[in-house]
Amino acid sequence: MNIGVTVNGSRAVIAIEGKLTVQTSPDLEAAVGKVDQAICDIDLDLANVDYVSSAGLRVIVAASKLAATRGGVLRLLHPKESVMEVFEMTGLSQVLVIEA
């Protein structure tokens, strides 16, 4: 899995490529943890993510909570249909901000 982080003002964009599994989710967790505390909003660009496991979902929910504690929001950008199905099956599509 590859992860790239860019910052634009008070928003961090974390672009992920590959599969978000129990083996790779700690890498995303570390990337989110390294985002400066002054950054309120976090975008996860999922355009190149093929699979999200329950471990990946845990990291995404934790990132959402982190953004909320900073007064911001987590947005999930461009999820593939297969990834979107996971959010829908778990009910997370009702509580997370997802932009196609």
N, C-alpha and C positions, 0 to 999 in steps of 0.2 A: 504494500500500500504506500502511496506517495501522498504527502500532505504539504500544501503551500499556504502560507499566511501572508496576507497583505493588510495594511491598515490605511484607512481613509477617514481622517477626522476622528469621530468617536465610534467608528464602525470597523470591526475586523472581519475580513472575509477569509474563511478557511476552506480551501479547495481540497477535496479528497478524491483520490483515484484508486480504484481497486475494490476489495471486499472489506467490509467492516465486521470483523469477527472477534472471537474471544482472544485471538492472538494479536490482532491489530488495534483493537479498541484502546489499549493503554497508550498507543502512539497518539491517537486523537485526544485522549484525556490529557496527555502531557501538553499537546499543542494548545488546547483550550486553557489549561492552567498557566501557560506562559503569556497569555494575552494580558497586556498592561491593565492594571486596575482602573485606570482612567477611561478605558474603553467600555462603553455601556452596551452597545449592540453587537451581536455576533451573527454572522451569516455563515451557514454551512452549505457550500456549493456541492451538491450531490450528483451533478450531471454525469460524472464518470464513476459512480458507485454502482456496482452490479448486485450487491447483496448486503443486507444488514441483519446481524444476529441479535439475540436478546442482549448480549453484552454491549453491542453497539447502541442499541436502544437506551440502555442504562446511561451511557455516556452522553447521548443526545439529551435525555431528560435532565441530567445533571448540568449540562451546559445551559439549558433553558432556565433552570433555577438560578444559576450563577448570573446570567444576564438580568433576570428579574430582580435579584438582590442589588444590582448596580443601577436599577431604574431603567433598564433597557429591555430589549427583546431578542430572542433567538429566532432567526428565519431559516427555513430549510429551502434551498433554491434548486430548482430543476431536477427533482427526483425522477428516475426512470419509473416506468409503470410497475415493474416488479418490486421496486423499493416502496413505491406508493401503496401497493397492496399490503405490505407489512404494516405501514402506519394505519391503514384503514382497518385491518384485522385486529390490531391491538387497541383501537380507539384513540390512538395518539393524533390521528388526523383531526380530531375534534378539539384538541387542546394546544396543539403546536401550530405556529404560523408556517404554512407551506405555500410557496409560490412556484408555479409550474414554469 
